[in-house]
């Protein structure tokens, strides 16, 4: 395929079309063969750009407050089986940790006590980070507060060594800026490809029971790859504005696009017929195979060459029509034979009445 400026501009429109147009999925099925996996990779890279800026902004904040140095000042602690943080020394249940500039950055408050009276006039009400009994609260530069459970970050029934954690933070912050884009791209791609594979089975069921059609795995994989555009967008929104959405809802969203497409596919097929459907969606010269075709005629492209497995759009519909017609002919023949036999019987009975 030739790659030029027009091709690139057209490809950049695909995510927008995948979100806004069910009709676009006809092009995905008939004209974009072999692009499913490439689309997922490109979509992952595209979504990773704003996500990487978000992470790098957070890393810059950590650098400014000298996070590794702050972590080293935390008390040695223990995370219980229930996910509660305890200090190794009971006297360290509350501690204020400052940056080298004298700015309050971390409050270690594992007893969840009211510490407002212990703050100085320059400390402010909430520092950048507050360590509570079960949660880690982070305050953004805009004042937004995010809460994360310790059990979601660290294994329970484990020790927290401040010096080891400080060295690890130093290494992560030093390397993350260079690799954060690729890490984010791989993370997003892993989620998208996993959901695509799950959605393929759902799509097979929708084609069978809603569309009354049979299609192959290649078609479903391509359709599901584009349908997962909505999942990539939701993941990005969830990451940037810190909104928690259930994974079950994330799986359902792309399947709605597939359901609408399969329904539209079947409606168009029933409304305009197979021949008109072929002329509308496939290249010129495409035909539909029927059982009455002359085997010695010059071969042409068949619709099945473009959809690779959608049986109802090739000869299945014609086969059903032929079978129905044959059944009608058999029924009519049987009815005619029965009627002739009935007339002959009446004639014989009538003649027998006048025989000596």
HUBEL-V139360 format. One record per residue. N is the residue number from 1. SS is DSSP state (alpha for helix, beta for strand, coil for the rest). NEAR is the number of other ideal C-beta (glycine too) atoms within 12 Angstrom. D_FIRST is the distance of its C-alpha to the first C-alpha in whole Angstrom. Layout:
# HUBEL-V139360
n	ss	near	d_first
N	SS	NEAR	D_FIRST
N	SS	NEAR	D_FIRST
This chain:
# HUBEL-V139360
n	ss	near	d_first
1	coil	13	0
2	coil	8	4
3	coil	11	6
4	coil	10	10
5	alpha	10	13
6	alpha	11	12
7	alpha	14	9
8	alpha	14	12
9	alpha	12	15
10	alpha	21	13
11	alpha	24	13
12	alpha	17	16
13	coil	18	18
14	alpha	31	17
15	alpha	30	20
16	alpha	19	22
17	alpha	24	21
18	alpha	39	21
19	alpha	25	25
20	alpha	17	26
21	coil	21	24
22	coil	27	25
23	coil	20	23
24	alpha	28	20
25	alpha	38	20
26	alpha	29	20
27	alpha	26	16
28	alpha	37	16
29	alpha	43	17
30	alpha	29	16
31	coil	21	12
32	coil	29	11
33	coil	26	12
34	coil	16	11
35	coil	27	11
36	alpha	34	15
37	alpha	24	16
38	alpha	22	13
39	alpha	35	15
40	alpha	38	18
41	alpha	23	18
42	alpha	28	17
43	alpha	39	20
44	alpha	36	22
45	alpha	24	21
46	alpha	28	22
47	alpha	37	25
48	alpha	32	26
49	alpha	23	27
50	alpha	23	30
51	alpha	32	31
52	alpha	30	31
53	alpha	20	33
54	alpha	25	36
55	alpha	28	36
56	alpha	24	37
57	alpha	20	39
58	alpha	31	41
59	alpha	24	41
60	alpha	18	42
61	alpha	24	45
62	alpha	30	46
63	alpha	22	46
64	alpha	20	49
65	coil	31	51
66	coil	25	51
67	alpha	34	50
68	alpha	25	51
69	alpha	27	54
70	alpha	36	55
71	alpha	32	54
72	alpha	23	56
73	coil	26	59
74	coil	34	58
75	coil	31	61
76	coil	23	60
77	beta	30	59
78	beta	26	59
79	beta	30	57
80	coil	22	58
81	coil	13	57
82	coil	15	57
83	coil	24	55
84	coil	24	58
85	beta	36	58
86	beta	29	62
87	beta	27	63
88	coil	19	65
89	coil	15	67
90	alpha	13	69
91	alpha	11	70
92	alpha	25	66
93	coil	23	65
94	beta	27	65
95	beta	30	64
96	beta	29	62
97	beta	33	60
98	beta	24	59
99	coil	25	57
100	coil	13	58
101	coil	13	59
102	coil	13	61
103	coil	20	59
104	beta	29	59
105	beta	34	55
106	beta	36	56
107	beta	37	59
108	beta	39	60
109	beta	33	61
110	coil	33	61
111	coil	22	64
112	coil	19	63
113	coil	17	66
114	coil	12	66
115	coil	26	66
116	alpha	14	66
117	alpha	10	70
118	alpha	16	69
119	coil	20	66
120	coil	16	67
121	coil	8	67
122	coil	13	64
123	coil	24	62
124	coil	20	61
125	coil	19	60
126	coil	24	57
127	coil	30	56
128	coil	33	52
129	beta	33	53
130	beta	36	55
131	beta	43	56
132	coil	29	57
133	coil	27	59
134	coil	26	56
135	beta	24	53
136	beta	32	51
137	beta	26	51
138	beta	30	49
139	beta	25	50
140	coil	19	47
141	coil	15	48
142	coil	12	48
143	coil	12	50
144	coil	17	48
145	beta	21	49
146	beta	24	47
147	beta	21	49
148	beta	21	48
149	beta	21	50
150	alpha	30	51
151	alpha	21	50
152	alpha	16	46
153	coil	20	46
154	coil	23	48
155	coil	15	50
156	coil	21	53
157	coil	16	56
158	beta	20	55
159	beta	21	57
160	beta	33	55
161	coil	20	56
162	alpha	28	56
163	alpha	19	55
164	alpha	18	53
165	alpha	27	51
166	alpha	23	51
167	alpha	18	50
168	alpha	21	47
169	alpha	26	46
170	alpha	22	46
171	alpha	15	44
172	alpha	24	41
173	alpha	30	42
174	alpha	18	41
175	alpha	15	38
176	alpha	25	37
177	alpha	21	35
178	alpha	15	33
179	alpha	21	32
180	alpha	27	32
181	alpha	25	28
182	alpha	21	27
183	alpha	22	30
184	alpha	31	29
185	alpha	26	25
186	alpha	20	26
187	alpha	25	29
188	alpha	37	27
189	alpha	31	24
190	alpha	18	27
191	alpha	31	29
192	alpha	42	25
193	alpha	27	24
194	alpha	20	28
195	alpha	37	28
196	alpha	38	25
197	alpha	25	26
198	alpha	28	30
199	alpha	38	28
200	alpha	31	26
201	alpha	20	30
202	alpha	29	31
203	alpha	43	28
204	alpha	29	29
205	alpha	21	33
206	alpha	34	32
207	alpha	35	30
208	alpha	20	33
209	alpha	16	36
210	coil	23	34
211	coil	34	32
212	coil	23	33
213	coil	33	30
214	coil	25	29
215	coil	36	25
216	coil	22	24
217	alpha	21	23
218	alpha	26	19
219	alpha	39	20
220	alpha	41	22
221	alpha	37	21
222	alpha	38	18
223	alpha	48	20
224	alpha	46	22
225	alpha	44	20
226	alpha	46	19
227	alpha	47	23
228	coil	46	24
229	alpha	40	23
230	alpha	34	27
231	alpha	42	28
232	alpha	43	26
233	alpha	29	28
234	alpha	30	31
235	alpha	35	31
236	alpha	31	31
237	alpha	21	34
238	alpha	23	36
239	alpha	27	35
240	alpha	24	36
241	alpha	18	39
242	coil	18	40
243	coil	16	40
244	coil	18	41
245	coil	21	39
246	coil	12	40
247	alpha	17	37
248	alpha	11	38
249	alpha	19	37
250	alpha	28	33
251	alpha	28	33
252	alpha	22	34
253	alpha	30	32
254	alpha	41	28
255	alpha	33	30
256	alpha	24	31
257	alpha	35	28
258	alpha	45	27
259	alpha	27	30
260	alpha	27	30
261	alpha	38	27
262	alpha	38	28
263	alpha	23	31
264	alpha	26	29
265	alpha	38	27
266	alpha	27	31
267	alpha	17	32
268	alpha	25	30
269	alpha	31	30
270	alpha	19	34
271	alpha	13	34
272	alpha	16	32
273	alpha	17	32
274	alpha	37	29
275	alpha	21	29
276	alpha	16	28
277	alpha	30	26
278	alpha	32	24
279	alpha	18	23
280	alpha	23	23
281	alpha	29	20
282	coil	31	18
283	coil	17	17
284	coil	11	19
285	coil	15	21
286	coil	25	21
287	beta	27	24
288	coil	35	27
289	coil	28	28
290	coil	22	32
291	coil	19	35
292	coil	14	36
293	coil	17	33
294	coil	11	34
295	coil	10	33
296	coil	6	33
297	coil	11	31
298	coil	10	28
299	coil	13	25
300	coil	19	23
301	coil	19	20
302	beta	24	22
303	coil	36	21
304	alpha	28	22
305	alpha	23	18
306	alpha	29	17
307	alpha	40	19
308	coil	24	20
309	coil	26	24
310	coil	40	25
311	alpha	27	28
312	alpha	30	30
313	alpha	44	27
314	coil	35	27
315	coil	24	31
316	alpha	27	32
317	alpha	29	33
318	alpha	25	35
319	alpha	20	36
320	alpha	19	38
321	alpha	20	39
322	alpha	17	40
323	alpha	16	42
324	alpha	14	44
325	alpha	16	45
326	alpha	15	46
327	alpha	14	48
328	alpha	14	50
329	alpha	14	51
330	alpha	14	52
331	alpha	14	54
332	alpha	14	55
333	alpha	14	57
334	alpha	14	58
335	alpha	14	60
336	alpha	14	61
337	alpha	14	63
338	alpha	14	64
339	alpha	14	66
340	alpha	14	67
341	alpha	14	69
342	alpha	14	70
343	alpha	14	72
344	alpha	14	73
345	alpha	14	75
346	alpha	14	76
347	alpha	13	78
348	alpha	14	79
349	alpha	13	81
350	alpha	12	82
351	alpha	11	84
352	alpha	11	85
353	coil	10	87
354	coil	8	89
355	coil	8	90
356	coil	4	93
